[in-house]
Amino acid sequence: MFELRIAELTDLPALDVLIPTAARSLSAGFYSERQIESAIRHIFGPDTQLIHDRTFYVATVDSALIGCGGWSRRHTLFGGDQAKSSSDPLLDPGTDPARIRAFFVDSRWARRGVGRAILEACSTAARGAGFSSLELVATLPGEPLYRAGGFHAQERFELQLPEGVLLPVVRMTKALGAD
């Protein structure tokens, strides 16, 4: 049905199309148009550090990108390159949770196992790197995917975006089992 692989820098042009398209279509009904457009401008986007770290995945069908997402061994909890302003130090797998980052799925492929497959690949890789737990900040449309994947809400809050836009999100965590 679809293939999953590690993202490459050559995927950036396709990611720059997929991410805002997916955000606009799947966020409708959860966020206002103003919230969606502000999040696309200031938060949503690829984090090239994850691509360099080889912890970012893309799902493809006939070489077309239909989904993306990754995990990180770095401090940043959310946001693409446009949201970063400083270095991104490594986490300690013995004490810190790995981060789940930047999940976006083409709406034509939503609820068909793409996000779940990427989440499973991320969980397996993070466990293999010595992490015993995961943490993420979910958008409201993404929360059901993460709940189904065993994550639990820890805190609901609003991100303060420029232009006075508030974006409700959920910080979620999950313990990684040995199996």
C-alpha angles and dihedrals in degrees: 000000000000136000127229122211142156111275121247129205087251087067092066097094091052091045089052087060100038098050100055092038092052092043093052096047101039096040094055109113092024100060136022120253088253092054092047095049092046091050091049091050098044110021118010115081143087120303102215091201088070090052091050089047089050091233097116122091135199128199115215140187114197088344093305115124112240100164145005141187141139151185129241140209088199133096099249110102100193145349138074128259091287090062096052122095105162144028118301109224124203121262124233108246089206094062110010131069118239114244126244108212147185105355114180129160129189105252091235087063098039116129092014098106100270097115092041092052092050091047091051091049090050093048092049093048094047091049089049089053090057101262118140098192143028133219132190145162108235128202114226093257090049096049096086092055092053093044089053087050092057101265121142126211113247102171139003116210143146125252112224106227126186117277089041094284117154119204117196112222139163128231107217135182139194133189114227114229125214093249 
